[in-house]
Amino acid sequence: MLRYQIIAEIGQNHCGDINLAEYLIAQAKLNGANSVKFQLYDSVELYGQKQAEELTFNQAEHLFDYGMKQGIDVFFSVFDKERVDWCREIGVHTYKIAASQSRNTELIEYAGFNDACVIISTAWEPHSLPIWMWNYIWLRCVPQYPADIMDYHMAMFDFGLTPADWKLRRPNSSISGISDHTIGLDAAKIALARGALIIEKHFAIDHKTGVDAAWSMTPDELGELRRWADKIKEAL
């Protein structure tokens, strides 16, 4: 993973429109994201009804290939083993585990097979986990939509430490960044200033279009976050 990596979480903000999904990928690349993420799930299993935002295997493969053409990595949150298998077939090497699945050790271990990169959002402190789980990348998350910046308690965490650091068993030392559900850029900027290596934030074309649009960053806001991350890198 790159230092100060910004992940543009398109998630469901493509609204089931692949043309919009492509446009968002292109805008993420243009405005400084290091990678783009979508979600792969069975909407009936997860939400109890079919949703237009659910991606098929062919759509996921298309978006992955489109990202390669644009020069930006595309990867996915996976909610079951079948979707992990999809990613392997497509050629994806990075997996995201949502906070709702952060105690699903079977899914986490399955995704991490063969040294794949696994990023996990968590609302709790992973330093208490079994040693085998310390090799994953953990992001501080508040699973509220939108979330309150105060609930991230960022003063408690030493962001950005590597797995080798985690094995020192220092409390709260195993958080590499945040999955930001707050409105605006303040939380992301504070986390970067405190040493976060990764910022994942929802990304939408505007603050009205998409399930998560209200607390997502727009292309212009992504550009501002990239500028801030680069300034932090220069200063530190």
Secondary structure, DSSP 4 states (H G I P E B T S, - for coil): --TTEEEEEEETTTTT-HHHHHHHHHHHHHTT-SEEEEEE--HHHHHSS--TTPPPHHHHHHHHHHHHHHT-EEEEEE-SHHHHHHHHHHT--EEEE-GGGTT-HHHHHHHTGGG-EEEEEESS-GGGS-GGGTTSEEEEE--SSSPPGGGG-GGG--TT--HHHHTT--TT----EEEE-SSSSHHHHHHHHTT-SEEEEEB-SSSSSSTTGGGSBPHHHHHHHHHHHHHHHHH-
